[in-house]
Amino acid sequence: MGQPKLDMLDDLRIGVPVVEHPRADQLPDAKQVRRRVLIVDRNENTLIALKRLLGEASFDIVTAGGGWKALQLLGQGTFDLVLLADDLLDMSGEEVVRQVRSGRAGTPVVLMQSFPPSDDLAVRYARLGVCFFISRCDLEAVAEIVHDYFSRVGFQCGQSN
């Protein structure tokens, strides 16, 4: 009489891979995970200050003085967040974000700006997936954004564990 009819649960199981989830005691302790942050800015003093502010909070901080160096570092490793200045000398911040998106689409980018962006520029950056715009004049506020970001995303949005 033909093939036996499968019940609805069997239909749902066909072709679905079994995923084993780790037990709670196998998950890494959130306090032991060092999030990798790439800071890109042409100003050496800004790089030093942010590295000091964030490094004290157990972040693994890597710095780049320009866009090309940032792209090279992104090609060599994984970062959980990129802090990007908008006024680099070797390429535009917008071009850096485009390159980040083409190679590491999920890497979140926070744009540090000297001045508020024009509406047109803000829309272009938003379409490229920039998470936040923040004034780079207040480095403590930049550090707070980073802390707040990681306290909200937990283990779900970072690219490395």
Order of alpha helices (4+ residues) and beta strands (2+ residues): alpha-beta-alpha-beta-alpha-beta-alpha-beta-alpha-beta-alpha
